[in-house]
């Protein structure tokens, strides 16, 4: 038996045909529904044909969100630069806790090569955008951290830009 620990590892070992025969829009969607108890891996027509077995796909940890409602927290000044501002935002609510907020696998497929300023690590559940000394980090569970923003308005502009770019990867 293979001991696969993360959702991304499970996805890498899945057929990745996105054929739709299982009733899901993609292989990622089938895996997410499987771990939520809403679908069976045997719904995939390629699953048994390729010699997979359910024991090879160990259920990863579910996303945990410590805050139940979306919120904004200010940490000012920025720990790395006293002249700048840090803002932490939680976009997710309990509604997203089953699947996470951002789907970093889809984000990498959509934006991996087309946005050179954004680095996406699906295995870590993380996207990072750096420009002009400012950094925005988005986590799969819906938390976003803006560091080294010029002021509060700039921080929210950075947040808005980051969310617009990742909007196609929201679960």
Buried (B, 14 or more C-beta within 10 A) or exposed (E): EEEBEBBBBBBEBBBEEBEEEBEBEBBBBBBBBBBEEEBEBEBBEBBEEEEBEEEBBBBBEBBEBEBEEEEBEEEEEBEEEEEBBBBBBBBBBEEBBBBBBBBBBBBBBBBEEEBEEBBBEBBEBBBBBBEEEBBBBBBBBBBBBBBBBBEBEBBBBBBEEBBEBBEEBBB
